[in-house]
Amino acid sequence: MILAGWRRHPVCASVMLWVFLSQPLQRGRFMSNDDERRRYKRLPKAFHVLAHEFKFPIAAQPRFETTCADISAGGLCVEASRRFTPGDKLQIKVHIPTLNKYSPGFFKYYENDADQYLHAIAEVTWVDPSAGRYMTGLRFLDVDEDACRALAGLITKAVREMDDD
């Protein structure tokens, strides 16, 4: 079953259920509109990312700055200057202007784009070396539930607008 193991998934269960219910069914199986096997819609957007390896001592870990190639409610793809190994854990901070607009409550009305960050712990899932840089796939392990919902809302709206163009 598609949702087998959903309780163990780090992303909030409500977002997973929403993603599942919003996708068309084909012969009783979960299928996306473009017949991909991806669980989440991806937004190809170059958001600024700050990251460092999540191991002790944390303060001693070198930080790196980069941009993401794409982002989803389940993770993101970044271009790193060093090679990480699948399974490595990273603490990441992604600057996403207008993220708060999709947040519940008070933050929806917070107008300052300067402080709109998604904070998460992520795991390296794959690494693709190209031209001295490393395209690195990161899966969110721990992210705030409200931030996860806000990100899913932002992505849904942006993808819908891209499809309309």
N, C-alpha and C positions, 0 to 999 in steps of 0.2 A: 504494500500500500504506500502511496506517495507520502503521507504524513507520518509514516513509521519513524519513530525516533524524534519527533518534533519537540517533545518536551526537553530533550537534551540540547537542542539547538540554541546557540547563544542569543540569537535575535528574538525579540519578543514574539510570543505565540500569536498575539492578535495580528501582527503584521503578516506572519506566515499564513494565517487563515485567510486574511484579506487577499493576499497574493494568490493563494490557491483558488479562492472563490471567484476572483476576477479573471481567471484564465479560462479559455474555452476547453471543453472536454471533447475528445475525439476517440471513439471506440472505448470509452470508459477510462482513458488514460489522460494524464496531465500533459497538455501541449501548449506551447506559447504560440503567439500569432505567426512568428517566423520559423516555427518548427525547431527551435533550439532546445537544448536540454537544460538551459539555465533556469534557476529557480527565481531569480530576481531580474527586473528590468534594469538595464545599465544606461547611465547617462554619460556620454562622452564629453567630459568637461574638465578643463585643466585647473582644478582647485589647488591652492598652495598647501603643502603638507610638511609638517615638522615631525620627525620620528627619531626614536632611538631604541636600541635593543632593550628588552624588558628582562634584565637579569641583574643580580646584585654584584657590586653596589651600583644602583641605578644612576646616581649622580656621576659616576665615573665613566658611563657609557657615552661614546661620541654621538652627537646629534647630527642628523643630516636634513637638509631642506631639499624639497623636490616638488614636482607637480604630479597630480594623478592623471592617468590617461582616461580612466573612466571610474565611475563609482556606482554602487548599488546599495540596497538596504542590507546586503550580506557581506560586503567588502569593497575593495578597490584595487586598482592596478596602478602601480607607481613605477617610475624610472629611477633606479638607484645607481649610485656611483660605485657601490661595492656589492659583492655577491653575498647574498644570504642563503641559508640552507633551509629547505622545506622543514617546517617544524619550529623554526626560530620564532620567538615572540617579540613583538614590537609594541611600544607605546606610541600612539599616533595622535596628532592634533591636526584636523583638516579645517582650513578657513573656508566657510561656505556663506557668502553674503546672502542675506534674506532667509537663512535657515529658520530664524526665530519666527518669521511670518507664518510658518507651518506648525509651530509649537502650540500646545494647549495653554490656556491661561495667560498669565501676566506677560510672558516672553513674546507672545504674539504681537504685542503693541510696543515692544522695545525696538526703537528705530535705529540704533547704532550698529552698523554693519561691521565695525572694527572688532567687536568681541563675539562674533558669531562663529563658534568653533564646534566641531564634533570631536569629542575625546573618546578614544577607544583603545582597547587592547586587541591586537590582531596577530594572527598566525600566518607565517609565510606558507603558501600552498604550492607555489610553483615559481621557477626562475627561468627566464629566457635571455641568454646573453646575446647582445647585438651591438656591434661597433663600440666596444669598450664600456658599454652601459648595460644594466641588467633590468629588464622588464620583470617586475615582481608582483605576483598575485597575493593579496592579503585578504584573509577571511576574518571578519569581526568575531572575537571571542566574548568580549564584554563591552557593552555600549549602553548608555542610559536609554531606558524605554521611551521616554518622551522625545529624545533626540532621534531615536530610530524611527518613530512615527513621523516626525517632522521631515526627516530625510526621505522616507517613502512617499510622503505627500509632495515634496518638492520634485522628486524624480518623476512621479506619475504625471504631474502637471507639465513639466518640461518635455517629457517624451510625447505626451498628447499634442503639445504645441508643435513639436518637430514633425509629427505624423500629419498634422493639418497643413503644413507648408508644402 
